[in-house]
Amino acid sequence: MSDRERAMQLLDAVPDYKIGYVVAYLQGVTAGEGEPNAETIAAFAEGDKMLANGTAKAAPYNIYQ
């Protein structure tokens, strides 16, 4: 069973009084899922180039602390 099929199966089991929570969550998860703009595409290309030539640096902080 695919993840999508499992999600649909779980959605069918959600009681009507909780469906609003599911809708709100899905709206948040899917927000901003459009095509990236030219600036974003250029930033990804720059990052890929830095990774390829070894000039990429680690983030200056640890987000997991």
C-alpha positions as a Markdown table, in Angstrom:
| # | Residue | x | y | z |
|---|---|---|---|---|
| 1 | Met | 0.0 | 0.0 | 0.0 |
| 2 | Ser | 1.4 | 3.4 | -0.9 |
| 3 | Asp | 1.7 | 6.3 | 1.5 |
| 4 | Arg | -1.1 | 8.1 | -0.3 |
| 5 | Glu | -3.4 | 5.1 | -0.1 |
| 6 | Arg | -2.6 | 4.7 | 3.6 |
| 7 | Ala | -3.4 | 8.4 | 4.2 |
| 8 | Met | -6.7 | 8.0 | 2.5 |
| 9 | Gln | -7.5 | 5.0 | 4.6 |
| 10 | Leu | -6.7 | 6.9 | 7.8 |
| 11 | Leu | -8.7 | 9.9 | 6.6 |
| 12 | Asp | -11.7 | 7.7 | 6.2 |
| 13 | Ala | -11.3 | 6.7 | 9.9 |
| 14 | Val | -11.2 | 10.4 | 11.2 |
| 15 | Pro | -14.5 | 11.3 | 12.9 |
| 16 | Asp | -16.3 | 14.3 | 11.5 |
| 17 | Tyr | -15.7 | 16.4 | 14.6 |
| 18 | Lys | -11.9 | 16.2 | 14.0 |
| 19 | Ile | -11.9 | 16.7 | 10.2 |
| 20 | Gly | -11.3 | 20.4 | 10.6 |
| 21 | Tyr | -7.9 | 19.7 | 12.3 |
| 22 | Val | -7.0 | 17.5 | 9.3 |
| 23 | Val | -8.0 | 20.1 | 6.8 |
| 24 | Ala | -6.0 | 22.8 | 8.7 |
| 25 | Tyr | -2.9 | 20.5 | 8.8 |
| 26 | Leu | -3.1 | 19.7 | 5.1 |
| 27 | Gln | -3.5 | 23.3 | 4.2 |
| 28 | Gly | -0.3 | 24.1 | 6.2 |
| 29 | Val | 1.6 | 21.2 | 4.6 |
| 30 | Thr | 0.7 | 22.2 | 1.1 |
| 31 | Ala | 1.2 | 26.0 | 1.4 |
| 32 | Gly | 3.9 | 27.3 | -0.8 |
| 33 | Glu | 4.2 | 24.2 | -3.0 |
| 34 | Gly | 4.2 | 26.2 | -6.2 |
| 35 | Glu | 7.1 | 26.5 | -8.7 |
| 36 | Pro | 10.2 | 28.1 | -7.3 |
| 37 | Asn | 11.0 | 31.6 | -8.6 |
| 38 | Ala | 14.1 | 32.5 | -10.5 |
| 39 | Glu | 15.9 | 33.7 | -7.3 |
| 40 | Thr | 15.3 | 30.4 | -5.6 |
| 41 | Ile | 16.4 | 28.4 | -8.6 |
| 42 | Ala | 19.6 | 30.5 | -8.8 |
| 43 | Ala | 20.3 | 29.9 | -5.1 |
| 44 | Phe | 19.9 | 26.1 | -5.5 |
| 45 | Ala | 22.3 | 26.2 | -8.5 |
| 46 | Glu | 24.8 | 28.1 | -6.5 |
| 47 | Gly | 24.6 | 25.6 | -3.7 |
| 48 | Asp | 25.0 | 22.7 | -6.1 |
| 49 | Lys | 28.1 | 24.4 | -7.6 |
| 50 | Met | 29.6 | 24.9 | -4.2 |
| 51 | Leu | 29.0 | 21.3 | -3.2 |
| 52 | Ala | 30.5 | 20.1 | -6.5 |
| 53 | Asn | 33.7 | 22.1 | -6.2 |
| 54 | Gly | 34.1 | 21.6 | -2.5 |
| 55 | Thr | 33.7 | 25.3 | -1.4 |
| 56 | Ala | 30.5 | 24.7 | 0.6 |
| 57 | Lys | 30.7 | 25.4 | 4.3 |
| 58 | Ala | 28.7 | 24.0 | 7.2 |
| 59 | Ala | 26.1 | 26.1 | 8.9 |
| 60 | Pro | 27.6 | 28.3 | 11.7 |
| 61 | Tyr | 25.3 | 26.8 | 14.3 |
| 62 | Asn | 23.8 | 23.5 | 15.2 |
| 63 | Ile | 20.1 | 23.5 | 14.9 |
| 64 | Tyr | 19.8 | 20.4 | 16.9 |
| 65 | Gln | 21.1 | 21.8 | 20.2 |
